[in-house]
Amino acid sequence: MNVFRRTVSLALAVTASCALLTPAHAQTSGAIQRGHEHFLKDGCYLCHGTVGQGGVGPAIAVDLLPYQAFAYYVRAPSGAMPPFSEKILSDADLSDIHAYLESLPKPPAADSIKLLPRAGE
């Protein structure tokens, strides 16, 4: 099992155990707007695309991790992603970024997209 999978598995286990101890992650229009601003200002878009669709880094908005796992990975990532300590990105800003990503519409299922007709059809 590679380091990324172990890290995500650990993060999910921590999330599951903390879920009952922490309040639900709230989405407000203010949090979403601030999250969008931080996503751009703090450079997240450079690797993850302007709406989290992916690029050099993975598509984080499609299968967004629960907040606790997301925060854990941002603070202590594996692979090429640099860590973002609280000095760089506060917990409040990180929560707002998560709210922004959570607010983005999910892409349609692949089987629901109609194919273009072939020439002559």
Backbone as XML, in Angstrom:
<?xml version="1.0"?>
<chain id="A" units="angstrom">
  <residue number="1" name="MET">
    <atom name="N" x="0.859" y="-1.178" z="0.000"/>
    <atom name="CA" x="0.000" y="0.000" z="0.000"/>
    <atom name="C" x="0.902" y="1.237" z="0.000"/>
  </residue>
  <residue number="2" name="ASN">
    <atom name="N" x="0.639" y="2.181" z="-0.863"/>
    <atom name="CA" x="1.523" y="3.334" z="-0.936"/>
    <atom name="C" x="1.232" y="4.330" z="0.181"/>
  </residue>
  <residue number="3" name="VAL">
    <atom name="N" x="2.112" y="5.300" z="0.319"/>
    <atom name="CA" x="2.019" y="6.276" z="1.402"/>
    <atom name="C" x="0.731" y="7.084" z="1.313"/>
  </residue>
  <residue number="4" name="PHE">
    <atom name="N" x="0.328" y="7.472" z="0.109"/>
    <atom name="CA" x="-0.892" y="8.269" z="-0.060"/>
    <atom name="C" x="-2.100" y="7.511" z="0.462"/>
  </residue>
  <residue number="5" name="ARG">
    <atom name="N" x="-2.228" y="6.252" z="0.086"/>
    <atom name="CA" x="-3.387" y="5.465" z="0.529"/>
    <atom name="C" x="-3.381" y="5.274" z="2.040"/>
  </residue>
  <residue number="6" name="ARG">
    <atom name="N" x="-2.197" y="5.050" z="2.601"/>
    <atom name="CA" x="-2.114" y="4.912" z="4.060"/>
    <atom name="C" x="-2.517" y="6.207" z="4.742"/>
  </residue>
  <residue number="7" name="THR">
    <atom name="N" x="-2.050" y="7.324" z="4.194"/>
    <atom name="CA" x="-2.378" y="8.628" z="4.774"/>
    <atom name="C" x="-3.871" y="8.882" z="4.709"/>
  </residue>
  <residue number="8" name="VAL">
    <atom name="N" x="-4.471" y="8.626" z="3.552"/>
    <atom name="CA" x="-5.909" y="8.846" z="3.402"/>
    <atom name="C" x="-6.686" y="7.898" z="4.308"/>
  </residue>
  <residue number="9" name="SER">
    <atom name="N" x="-6.254" y="6.642" z="4.399"/>
    <atom name="CA" x="-6.933" y="5.683" z="5.277"/>
    <atom name="C" x="-6.879" y="6.140" z="6.727"/>
  </residue>
  <residue number="10" name="LEU">
    <atom name="N" x="-5.715" y="6.609" z="7.152"/>
    <atom name="CA" x="-5.574" y="7.114" z="8.515"/>
    <atom name="C" x="-6.454" y="8.337" z="8.719"/>
  </residue>
  <residue number="11" name="ALA">
    <atom name="N" x="-6.454" y="9.228" z="7.738"/>
    <atom name="CA" x="-7.267" y="10.445" z="7.842"/>
    <atom name="C" x="-8.749" y="10.098" z="7.939"/>
  </residue>
  <residue number="12" name="LEU">
    <atom name="N" x="-9.186" y="9.121" z="7.162"/>
    <atom name="CA" x="-10.592" y="8.719" z="7.220"/>
    <atom name="C" x="-10.936" y="8.088" z="8.565"/>
  </residue>
  <residue number="13" name="ALA">
    <atom name="N" x="-10.012" y="7.336" z="9.119"/>
    <atom name="CA" x="-10.247" y="6.742" z="10.433"/>
    <atom name="C" x="-10.354" y="7.826" z="11.499"/>
  </residue>
  <residue number="14" name="VAL">
    <atom name="N" x="-9.475" y="8.819" z="11.411"/>
    <atom name="CA" x="-9.536" y="9.942" z="12.348"/>
    <atom name="C" x="-10.852" y="10.685" z="12.178"/>
  </residue>
  <residue number="15" name="THR">
    <atom name="N" x="-11.257" y="10.887" z="10.936"/>
    <atom name="CA" x="-12.517" y="11.582" z="10.662"/>
    <atom name="C" x="-13.692" y="10.839" z="11.273"/>
  </residue>
  <residue number="16" name="ALA">
    <atom name="N" x="-13.723" y="9.541" z="11.076"/>
    <atom name="CA" x="-14.834" y="8.751" z="11.603"/>
    <atom name="C" x="-14.900" y="8.847" z="13.122"/>
  </residue>
  <residue number="17" name="SER">
    <atom name="N" x="-13.746" y="8.819" z="13.777"/>
    <atom name="CA" x="-13.753" y="8.884" z="15.238"/>
    <atom name="C" x="-14.054" y="10.281" z="15.758"/>
  </residue>
  <residue number="18" name="CYS">
    <atom name="N" x="-13.740" y="11.305" z="14.968"/>
    <atom name="CA" x="-13.993" y="12.691" z="15.395"/>
    <atom name="C" x="-15.372" y="13.194" z="14.993"/>
  </residue>
  <residue number="19" name="ALA">
    <atom name="N" x="-16.049" y="12.490" z="14.134"/>
    <atom name="CA" x="-17.325" y="12.976" z="13.598"/>
    <atom name="C" x="-18.332" y="13.282" z="14.695"/>
  </residue>
  <residue number="20" name="LEU">
    <atom name="N" x="-18.332" y="12.489" z="15.735"/>
    <atom name="CA" x="-19.285" y="12.711" z="16.817"/>
    <atom name="C" x="-18.840" y="13.816" z="17.768"/>
  </residue>
  <residue number="21" name="LEU">
    <atom name="N" x="-17.565" y="14.192" z="17.690"/>
    <atom name="CA" x="-17.033" y="15.182" z="18.616"/>
    <atom name="C" x="-17.048" y="16.600" z="18.068"/>
  </residue>
  <residue number="22" name="THR">
    <atom name="N" x="-17.185" y="16.760" z="16.756"/>
    <atom name="CA" x="-17.106" y="18.086" z="16.157"/>
    <atom name="C" x="-18.433" y="18.463" z="15.526"/>
  </residue>
  <residue number="23" name="PRO">
    <atom name="N" x="-18.749" y="19.772" z="15.510"/>
    <atom name="CA" x="-19.987" y="20.196" z="14.861"/>
    <atom name="C" x="-19.899" y="19.993" z="13.358"/>
  </residue>
  <residue number="24" name="ALA">
    <atom name="N" x="-21.040" y="19.867" z="12.730"/>
    <atom name="CA" x="-21.080" y="19.683" z="11.279"/>
    <atom name="C" x="-20.474" y="20.895" z="10.592"/>
  </residue>
  <residue number="25" name="HIS">
    <atom name="N" x="-19.804" y="20.661" z="9.495"/>
    <atom name="CA" x="-19.190" y="21.732" z="8.710"/>
    <atom name="C" x="-20.293" y="22.515" z="8.013"/>
  </residue>
  <residue number="26" name="ALA">
    <atom name="N" x="-20.398" y="23.770" z="8.361"/>
    <atom name="CA" x="-21.488" y="24.588" z="7.825"/>
    <atom name="C" x="-21.048" y="25.324" z="6.569"/>
  </residue>
  <residue number="27" name="GLN">
    <atom name="N" x="-21.952" y="25.398" z="5.612"/>
    <atom name="CA" x="-21.719" y="26.160" z="4.391"/>
    <atom name="C" x="-22.564" y="27.417" z="4.454"/>
  </residue>
  <residue number="28" name="THR">
    <atom name="N" x="-21.916" y="28.552" z="4.469"/>
    <atom name="CA" x="-22.634" y="29.810" z="4.346"/>
    <atom name="C" x="-22.117" y="30.498" z="3.101"/>
  </residue>
  <residue number="29" name="SER">
    <atom name="N" x="-22.899" y="31.417" z="2.568"/>
    <atom name="CA" x="-22.449" y="32.107" z="1.358"/>
    <atom name="C" x="-21.165" y="32.882" z="1.631"/>
  </residue>
  <residue number="30" name="GLY">
    <atom name="N" x="-21.018" y="33.408" z="2.855"/>
    <atom name="CA" x="-19.784" y="34.113" z="3.206"/>
    <atom name="C" x="-18.588" y="33.181" z="3.214"/>
  </residue>
  <residue number="31" name="ALA">
    <atom name="N" x="-18.759" y="31.996" z="3.802"/>
    <atom name="CA" x="-17.671" y="31.018" z="3.851"/>
    <atom name="C" x="-17.297" y="30.557" z="2.449"/>
  </residue>
  <residue number="32" name="ILE">
    <atom name="N" x="-18.295" y="30.341" z="1.619"/>
    <atom name="CA" x="-18.041" y="29.893" z="0.241"/>
    <atom name="C" x="-17.271" y="30.959" z="-0.527"/>
  </residue>
  <residue number="33" name="GLN">
    <atom name="N" x="-17.673" y="32.211" z="-0.397"/>
    <atom name="CA" x="-16.990" y="33.307" z="-1.092"/>
    <atom name="C" x="-15.552" y="33.452" z="-0.598"/>
  </residue>
  <residue number="34" name="ARG">
    <atom name="N" x="-15.368" y="33.436" z="0.719"/>
    <atom name="CA" x="-14.008" y="33.536" z="1.274"/>
    <atom name="C" x="-13.169" y="32.344" z="0.834"/>
  </residue>
  <residue number="35" name="GLY">
    <atom name="N" x="-13.777" y="31.155" z="0.806"/>
    <atom name="CA" x="-13.054" y="29.964" z="0.371"/>
    <atom name="C" x="-12.596" y="30.071" z="-1.067"/>
  </residue>
  <residue number="36" name="HIS">
    <atom name="N" x="-13.458" y="30.596" z="-1.925"/>
    <atom name="CA" x="-13.088" y="30.794" z="-3.332"/>
    <atom name="C" x="-11.919" y="31.764" z="-3.430"/>
  </residue>
  <residue number="37" name="GLU">
    <atom name="N" x="-11.979" y="32.851" z="-2.664"/>
    <atom name="CA" x="-10.893" y="33.834" z="-2.674"/>
    <atom name="C" x="-9.584" y="33.209" z="-2.209"/>
  </residue>
  <residue number="38" name="HIS">
    <atom name="N" x="-9.624" y="32.421" z="-1.142"/>
    <atom name="CA" x="-8.402" y="31.773" z="-0.647"/>
    <atom name="C" x="-7.911" y="30.698" z="-1.610"/>
  </residue>
  <residue number="39" name="PHE">
    <atom name="N" x="-8.810" y="29.977" z="-2.227"/>
    <atom name="CA" x="-8.428" y="28.944" z="-3.195"/>
    <atom name="C" x="-7.581" y="29.569" z="-4.303"/>
  </residue>
  <residue number="40" name="LEU">
    <atom name="N" x="-7.954" y="30.770" z="-4.716"/>
    <atom name="CA" x="-7.200" y="31.472" z="-5.756"/>
    <atom name="C" x="-5.970" y="32.159" z="-5.173"/>
  </residue>
  <residue number="41" name="LYS">
    <atom name="N" x="-6.139" y="32.908" z="-4.097"/>
    <atom name="CA" x="-5.048" y="33.697" z="-3.512"/>
    <atom name="C" x="-3.912" y="32.817" z="-2.999"/>
  </residue>
  <residue number="42" name="ASP">
    <atom name="N" x="-4.246" y="31.699" z="-2.393"/>
    <atom name="CA" x="-3.230" y="30.837" z="-1.801"/>
    <atom name="C" x="-2.660" y="29.818" z="-2.785"/>
  </residue>
  <residue number="43" name="GLY">
    <atom name="N" x="-3.079" y="29.898" z="-4.041"/>
    <atom name="CA" x="-2.464" y="29.109" z="-5.099"/>
    <atom name="C" x="-2.963" y="27.690" z="-5.270"/>
  </residue>
  <residue number="44" name="CYS">
    <atom name="N" x="-4.054" y="27.315" z="-4.626"/>
    <atom name="CA" x="-4.582" y="25.951" z="-4.766"/>
    <atom name="C" x="-4.892" y="25.635" z="-6.233"/>
  </residue>
  <residue number="45" name="TYR">
    <atom name="N" x="-5.403" y="26.647" z="-6.932"/>
    <atom name="CA" x="-5.820" y="26.467" z="-8.327"/>
    <atom name="C" x="-4.657" y="26.112" z="-9.248"/>
  </residue>
  <residue number="46" name="LEU">
    <atom name="N" x="-3.438" y="26.464" z="-8.860"/>
    <atom name="CA" x="-2.290" y="26.198" z="-9.729"/>
    <atom name="C" x="-2.123" y="24.705" z="-10.010"/>
  </residue>
  <residue number="47" name="CYS">
    <atom name="N" x="-2.412" y="23.882" z="-9.028"/>
    <atom name="CA" x="-2.285" y="22.433" z="-9.208"/>
    <atom name="C" x="-3.631" y="21.733" z="-9.382"/>
  </residue>
  <residue number="48" name="HIS">
    <atom name="N" x="-4.657" y="22.250" z="-8.718"/>
    <atom name="CA" x="-5.950" y="21.561" z="-8.690"/>
    <atom name="C" x="-6.978" y="22.135" z="-9.654"/>
  </residue>
  <residue number="49" name="GLY">
    <atom name="N" x="-6.605" y="23.128" z="-10.462"/>
    <atom name="CA" x="-7.536" y="23.732" z="-11.411"/>
    <atom name="C" x="-8.392" y="24.797" z="-10.743"/>
  </residue>
  <residue number="50" name="THR">
    <atom name="N" x="-8.956" y="25.680" z="-11.534"/>
    <atom name="CA" x="-9.687" y="26.826" z="-10.994"/>
    <atom name="C" x="-10.951" y="26.446" z="-10.235"/>
  </residue>
  <residue number="51" name="VAL">
    <atom name="N" x="-11.518" y="25.297" z="-10.524"/>
    <atom name="CA" x="-12.700" y="24.828" z="-9.788"/>
    <atom name="C" x="-12.480" y="23.417" z="-9.235"/>
  </residue>
  <residue number="52" name="GLY">
    <atom name="N" x="-11.229" y="23.112" z="-8.898"/>
    <atom name="CA" x="-10.920" y="21.825" z="-8.294"/>
    <atom name="C" x="-11.031" y="20.641" z="-9.228"/>
  </residue>
  <residue number="53" name="GLN">
    <atom name="N" x="-11.029" y="20.910" z="-10.553"/>
    <atom name="CA" x="-11.216" y="19.845" z="-11.540"/>
    <atom name="C" x="-9.947" y="19.037" z="-11.784"/>
  </residue>
  <residue number="54" name="GLY">
    <atom name="N" x="-8.836" y="19.475" z="-11.243"/>
    <atom name="CA" x="-7.579" y="18.764" z="-11.417"/>
    <atom name="C" x="-6.711" y="19.397" z="-12.475"/>
  </residue>
  <residue number="55" name="GLY">
    <atom name="N" x="-5.483" y="19.022" z="-12.461"/>
    <atom name="CA" x="-4.467" y="19.510" z="-13.386"/>
    <atom name="C" x="-3.215" y="18.729" z="-13.059"/>
  </residue>
  <residue number="56" name="VAL">
    <atom name="N" x="-2.186" y="19.416" z="-12.603"/>
    <atom name="CA" x="-0.981" y="18.744" z="-12.122"/>
    <atom name="C" x="-1.328" y="17.931" z="-10.874"/>
  </residue>
  <residue number="57" name="GLY">
    <atom name="N" x="-2.200" y="18.490" z="-10.046"/>
    <atom name="CA" x="-2.681" y="17.803" z="-8.850"/>
    <atom name="C" x="-4.020" y="17.138" z="-9.127"/>
  </residue>
  <residue number="58" name="PRO">
    <atom name="N" x="-4.504" y="16.343" z="-8.189"/>
    <atom name="CA" x="-5.766" y="15.623" z="-8.408"/>
    <atom name="C" x="-6.994" y="16.529" z="-8.423"/>
  </residue>
  <residue number="59" name="ALA">
    <atom name="N" x="-8.067" y="15.995" z="-8.962"/>
    <atom name="CA" x="-9.368" y="16.676" z="-8.984"/>
    <atom name="C" x="-9.977" y="16.544" z="-7.593"/>
  </residue>
  <residue number="60" name="ILE">
    <atom name="N" x="-9.806" y="17.572" z="-6.780"/>
    <atom name="CA" x="-10.233" y="17.471" z="-5.383"/>
    <atom name="C" x="-11.706" y="17.773" z="-5.161"/>
  </residue>
  <residue number="61" name="ALA">
    <atom name="N" x="-12.353" y="18.443" z="-6.107"/>
    <atom name="CA" x="-13.762" y="18.806" z="-5.914"/>
    <atom name="C" x="-14.713" y="17.675" z="-6.287"/>
  </residue>
  <residue number="62" name="VAL">
    <atom name="N" x="-14.258" y="16.728" z="-7.084"/>
    <atom name="CA" x="-15.140" y="15.666" z="-7.566"/>
    <atom name="C" x="-15.510" y="14.711" z="-6.432"/>
  </residue>
  <residue number="63" name="ASP">
    <atom name="N" x="-14.534" y="14.172" z="-5.766"/>
    <atom name="CA" x="-14.757" y="13.279" z="-4.621"/>
    <atom name="C" x="-14.123" y="13.916" z="-3.395"/>
  </residue>
  <residue number="64" name="LEU">
    <atom name="N" x="-14.688" y="15.012" z="-2.946"/>
    <atom name="CA" x="-14.133" y="15.787" z="-1.845"/>
    <atom name="C" x="-14.123" y="14.975" z="-0.556"/>
  </residue>
  <residue number="65" name="LEU">
    <atom name="N" x="-12.975" y="14.971" z="0.096"/>
    <atom name="CA" x="-12.855" y="14.290" z="1.385"/>
    <atom name="C" x="-13.690" y="15.013" z="2.435"/>
  </residue>
  <residue number="66" name="PRO">
    <atom name="N" x="-14.146" y="14.302" z="3.456"/>
    <atom name="CA" x="-14.796" y="14.981" z="4.578"/>
    <atom name="C" x="-13.816" y="16.007" z="5.165"/>
  </residue>
  <residue number="67" name="TYR">
    <atom name="N" x="-14.345" y="17.037" z="5.813"/>
    <atom name="CA" x="-13.498" y="18.144" z="6.253"/>
    <atom name="C" x="-12.293" y="17.693" z="7.077"/>
  </residue>
  <residue number="68" name="GLN">
    <atom name="N" x="-12.484" y="16.843" z="8.074"/>
    <atom name="CA" x="-11.367" y="16.450" z="8.941"/>
    <atom name="C" x="-10.254" y="15.763" z="8.143"/>
  </residue>
  <residue number="69" name="ALA">
    <atom name="N" x="-10.602" y="14.895" z="7.220"/>
    <atom name="CA" x="-9.597" y="14.220" z="6.392"/>
    <atom name="C" x="-8.923" y="15.212" z="5.450"/>
  </residue>
  <residue number="70" name="PHE">
    <atom name="N" x="-9.708" y="16.121" z="4.885"/>
    <atom name="CA" x="-9.189" y="17.167" z="4.005"/>
    <atom name="C" x="-8.166" y="18.018" z="4.758"/>
  </residue>
  <residue number="71" name="ALA">
    <atom name="N" x="-8.533" y="18.474" z="5.955"/>
    <atom name="CA" x="-7.647" y="19.315" z="6.755"/>
    <atom name="C" x="-6.374" y="18.564" z="7.132"/>
  </residue>
  <residue number="72" name="TYR">
    <atom name="N" x="-6.514" y="17.310" z="7.522"/>
    <atom name="CA" x="-5.348" y="16.502" z="7.882"/>
    <atom name="C" x="-4.388" y="16.397" z="6.697"/>
  </residue>
  <residue number="73" name="TYR">
    <atom name="N" x="-4.922" y="16.134" z="5.522"/>
    <atom name="CA" x="-4.055" y="15.966" z="4.355"/>
    <atom name="C" x="-3.391" y="17.282" z="3.957"/>
  </residue>
  <residue number="74" name="VAL">
    <atom name="N" x="-4.105" y="18.396" z="4.044"/>
    <atom name="CA" x="-3.516" y="19.694" z="3.693"/>
    <atom name="C" x="-2.371" y="20.027" z="4.652"/>
  </residue>
  <residue number="75" name="ARG">
    <atom name="N" x="-2.524" y="19.702" z="5.908"/>
    <atom name="CA" x="-1.489" y="19.990" z="6.910"/>
    <atom name="C" x="-0.302" y="19.031" z="6.815"/>
  </residue>
  <residue number="76" name="ALA">
    <atom name="N" x="-0.535" y="17.778" z="6.459"/>
    <atom name="CA" x="0.536" y="16.773" z="6.424"/>
    <atom name="C" x="0.388" y="15.903" z="5.181"/>
  </residue>
  <residue number="77" name="PRO">
    <atom name="N" x="0.598" y="16.489" z="3.991"/>
    <atom name="CA" x="0.398" y="15.726" z="2.755"/>
    <atom name="C" x="1.547" y="14.761" z="2.475"/>
  </residue>
  <residue number="78" name="SER">
    <atom name="N" x="1.291" y="13.861" z="1.551"/>
    <atom name="CA" x="2.354" y="13.004" z="1.034"/>
    <atom name="C" x="2.490" y="13.328" z="-0.445"/>
  </residue>
  <residue number="79" name="GLY">
    <atom name="N" x="3.570" y="12.924" z="-1.036"/>
    <atom name="CA" x="3.754" y="13.199" z="-2.457"/>
    <atom name="C" x="4.296" y="14.598" z="-2.696"/>
  </residue>
  <residue number="80" name="ALA">
    <atom name="N" x="3.924" y="15.174" z="-3.824"/>
    <atom name="CA" x="4.491" y="16.446" z="-4.260"/>
    <atom name="C" x="3.844" y="17.667" z="-3.617"/>
  </residue>
  <residue number="81" name="MET">
    <atom name="N" x="2.680" y="17.525" z="-2.998"/>
    <atom name="CA" x="2.006" y="18.683" z="-2.418"/>
    <atom name="C" x="2.766" y="19.187" z="-1.198"/>
  </residue>
  <residue number="82" name="PRO">
    <atom name="N" x="3.014" y="20.514" z="-1.143"/>
    <atom name="CA" x="3.684" y="21.051" z="0.044"/>
    <atom name="C" x="2.703" y="21.142" z="1.213"/>
  </residue>
  <residue number="83" name="PRO">
    <atom name="N" x="3.207" y="21.067" z="2.452"/>
    <atom name="CA" x="2.312" y="21.226" z="3.596"/>
    <atom name="C" x="1.903" y="22.686" z="3.762"/>
  </residue>
  <residue number="84" name="PHE">
    <atom name="N" x="0.688" y="22.911" z="4.199"/>
    <atom name="CA" x="0.185" y="24.251" z="4.479"/>
    <atom name="C" x="-0.087" y="24.334" z="5.976"/>
  </residue>
  <residue number="85" name="SER">
    <atom name="N" x="0.882" y="24.868" z="6.724"/>
    <atom name="CA" x="0.732" y="24.991" z="8.176"/>
    <atom name="C" x="-0.279" y="26.083" z="8.506"/>
  </residue>
  <residue number="86" name="GLU">
    <atom name="N" x="-0.631" y="26.177" z="9.789"/>
    <atom name="CA" x="-1.568" y="27.215" z="10.222"/>
    <atom name="C" x="-0.986" y="28.609" z="10.026"/>
  </residue>
  <residue number="87" name="LYS">
    <atom name="N" x="0.339" y="28.726" z="9.975"/>
    <atom name="CA" x="0.964" y="30.027" z="9.714"/>
    <atom name="C" x="0.690" y="30.474" z="8.282"/>
  </residue>
  <residue number="88" name="ILE">
    <atom name="N" x="0.557" y="29.527" z="7.387"/>
    <atom name="CA" x="0.307" y="29.830" z="5.974"/>
    <atom name="C" x="-1.188" y="29.931" z="5.705"/>
  </residue>
  <residue number="89" name="LEU">
    <atom name="N" x="-1.951" y="29.004" z="6.259"/>
    <atom name="CA" x="-3.386" y="28.910" z="5.998"/>
    <atom name="C" x="-4.091" y="28.579" z="7.315"/>
  </residue>
  <residue number="90" name="SER">
    <atom name="N" x="-4.855" y="29.526" z="7.828"/>
    <atom name="CA" x="-5.515" y="29.313" z="9.126"/>
    <atom name="C" x="-6.573" y="28.211" z="9.023"/>
  </residue>
  <residue number="91" name="ASP">
    <atom name="N" x="-6.971" y="27.686" z="10.172"/>
    <atom name="CA" x="-8.033" y="26.677" z="10.193"/>
    <atom name="C" x="-9.328" y="27.238" z="9.618"/>
  </residue>
  <residue number="92" name="ALA">
    <atom name="N" x="-9.615" y="28.509" z="9.918"/>
    <atom name="CA" x="-10.830" y="29.143" z="9.389"/>
    <atom name="C" x="-10.765" y="29.246" z="7.868"/>
  </residue>
  <residue number="93" name="ASP">
    <atom name="N" x="-9.600" y="29.633" z="7.340"/>
    <atom name="CA" x="-9.445" y="29.738" z="5.885"/>
    <atom name="C" x="-9.559" y="28.365" z="5.227"/>
  </residue>
  <residue number="94" name="LEU">
    <atom name="N" x="-8.979" y="27.359" z="5.860"/>
    <atom name="CA" x="-9.052" y="25.996" z="5.336"/>
    <atom name="C" x="-10.500" y="25.503" z="5.329"/>
  </residue>
  <residue number="95" name="SER">
    <atom name="N" x="-11.237" y="25.821" z="6.368"/>
    <atom name="CA" x="-12.653" y="25.460" z="6.436"/>
    <atom name="C" x="-13.442" y="26.156" z="5.328"/>
  </residue>
  <residue number="96" name="ASP">
    <atom name="N" x="-13.111" y="27.416" z="5.071"/>
    <atom name="CA" x="-13.786" y="28.156" z="3.999"/>
    <atom name="C" x="-13.470" y="27.558" z="2.627"/>
  </residue>
  <residue number="97" name="ILE">
    <atom name="N" x="-12.222" y="27.145" z="2.411"/>
    <atom name="CA" x="-11.853" y="26.509" z="1.135"/>
    <atom name="C" x="-12.654" y="25.225" z="0.959"/>
  </residue>
  <residue number="98" name="HIS">
    <atom name="N" x="-12.783" y="24.449" z="2.020"/>
    <atom name="CA" x="-13.558" y="23.212" z="1.948"/>
    <atom name="C" x="-15.015" y="23.520" z="1.622"/>
  </residue>
  <residue number="99" name="ALA">
    <atom name="N" x="-15.569" y="24.572" z="2.248"/>
    <atom name="CA" x="-16.956" y="24.967" z="1.967"/>
    <atom name="C" x="-17.111" y="25.355" z="0.501"/>
  </residue>
  <residue number="100" name="TYR">
    <atom name="N" x="-16.125" y="26.068" z="-0.039"/>
    <atom name="CA" x="-16.165" y="26.446" z="-1.461"/>
    <atom name="C" x="-16.173" y="25.199" z="-2.342"/>
  </residue>
  <residue number="101" name="LEU">
    <atom name="N" x="-15.255" y="24.276" z="-2.092"/>
    <atom name="CA" x="-15.180" y="23.060" z="-2.910"/>
    <atom name="C" x="-16.459" y="22.235" z="-2.781"/>
  </residue>
  <residue number="102" name="GLU">
    <atom name="N" x="-17.013" y="22.199" z="-1.579"/>
    <atom name="CA" x="-18.246" y="21.449" z="-1.331"/>
    <atom name="C" x="-19.438" y="22.061" z="-2.078"/>
  </residue>
  <residue number="103" name="SER">
    <atom name="N" x="-19.372" y="23.373" z="-2.312"/>
    <atom name="CA" x="-20.486" y="24.069" z="-2.968"/>
    <atom name="C" x="-20.499" y="23.900" z="-4.483"/>
  </residue>
  <residue number="104" name="LEU">
    <atom name="N" x="-19.393" y="23.447" z="-5.047"/>
    <atom name="CA" x="-19.311" y="23.328" z="-6.504"/>
    <atom name="C" x="-20.221" y="22.217" z="-7.008"/>
  </residue>
  <residue number="105" name="PRO">
    <atom name="N" x="-20.884" y="22.432" z="-8.142"/>
    <atom name="CA" x="-21.743" y="21.374" z="-8.687"/>
    <atom name="C" x="-20.910" y="20.168" z="-9.104"/>
  </residue>
  <residue number="106" name="LYS">
    <atom name="N" x="-21.457" y="19.015" z="-8.891"/>
    <atom name="CA" x="-20.775" y="17.779" z="-9.286"/>
    <atom name="C" x="-20.923" y="17.588" z="-10.792"/>
  </residue>
  <residue number="107" name="PRO">
    <atom name="N" x="-19.904" y="17.025" z="-11.442"/>
    <atom name="CA" x="-20.018" y="16.788" z="-12.883"/>
    <atom name="C" x="-21.064" y="15.713" z="-13.163"/>
  </residue>
  <residue number="108" name="PRO">
    <atom name="N" x="-21.639" y="15.736" z="-14.354"/>
    <atom name="CA" x="-22.630" y="14.703" z="-14.684"/>
    <atom name="C" x="-21.962" y="13.331" z="-14.793"/>
  </residue>
  <residue number="109" name="ALA">
    <atom name="N" x="-22.732" y="12.308" z="-14.562"/>
    <atom name="CA" x="-22.222" y="10.944" z="-14.721"/>
    <atom name="C" x="-21.831" y="10.727" z="-16.179"/>
  </residue>
  <residue number="110" name="ALA">
    <atom name="N" x="-20.754" y="10.018" z="-16.399"/>
    <atom name="CA" x="-20.248" y="9.813" z="-17.759"/>
    <atom name="C" x="-21.297" y="9.195" z="-18.672"/>
  </residue>
  <residue number="111" name="ASP">
    <atom name="N" x="-22.086" y="8.262" z="-18.158"/>
    <atom name="CA" x="-23.072" y="7.599" z="-19.018"/>
    <atom name="C" x="-24.284" y="8.480" z="-19.329"/>
  </residue>
  <residue number="112" name="SER">
    <atom name="N" x="-24.365" y="9.654" z="-18.685"/>
    <atom name="CA" x="-25.478" y="10.559" z="-18.976"/>
    <atom name="C" x="-25.133" y="11.585" z="-20.058"/>
  </residue>
  <residue number="113" name="ILE">
    <atom name="N" x="-23.876" y="11.610" z="-20.486"/>
    <atom name="CA" x="-23.441" y="12.573" z="-21.496"/>
    <atom name="C" x="-23.649" y="11.968" z="-22.877"/>
  </residue>
  <residue number="114" name="LYS">
    <atom name="N" x="-24.418" y="12.657" z="-23.693"/>
    <atom name="CA" x="-24.673" y="12.161" z="-25.046"/>
    <atom name="C" x="-23.437" y="12.379" z="-25.907"/>
  </residue>
  <residue number="115" name="LEU">
    <atom name="N" x="-23.130" y="11.382" z="-26.691"/>
    <atom name="CA" x="-21.997" y="11.481" z="-27.600"/>
    <atom name="C" x="-22.383" y="12.306" z="-28.815"/>
  </residue>
  <residue number="116" name="LEU">
    <atom name="N" x="-21.406" y="12.958" z="-29.396"/>
    <atom name="CA" x="-21.658" y="13.703" z="-30.624"/>
    <atom name="C" x="-21.957" y="12.720" z="-31.750"/>
  </residue>
  <residue number="117" name="PRO">
    <atom name="N" x="-22.858" y="13.078" z="-32.643"/>
    <atom name="CA" x="-23.135" y="12.171" z="-33.768"/>
    <atom name="C" x="-21.922" y="12.105" z="-34.694"/>
  </residue>
  <residue number="118" name="ARG">
    <atom name="N" x="-21.729" y="10.970" z="-35.279"/>
    <atom name="CA" x="-20.638" y="10.805" z="-36.245"/>
    <atom name="C" x="-21.029" y="11.461" z="-37.554"/>
  </residue>
  <residue number="119" name="ALA">
    <atom name="N" x="-20.058" y="11.793" z="-38.347"/>
    <atom name="CA" x="-20.318" y="12.412" z="-39.650"/>
    <atom name="C" x="-21.218" y="11.494" z="-40.468"/>
  </residue>
  <residue number="120" name="GLY">
    <atom name="N" x="-22.254" y="12.050" z="-41.043"/>
    <atom name="CA" x="-23.167" y="11.279" z="-41.875"/>
    <atom name="C" x="-24.312" y="10.643" z="-41.115"/>
  </residue>
  <residue number="121" name="GLU">
    <atom name="N" x="-24.358" y="10.791" z="-39.806"/>
    <atom name="CA" x="-25.463" y="10.190" z="-39.026"/>
    <atom name="C" x="-26.592" y="11.170" z="-38.858"/>
  </residue>
</chain>
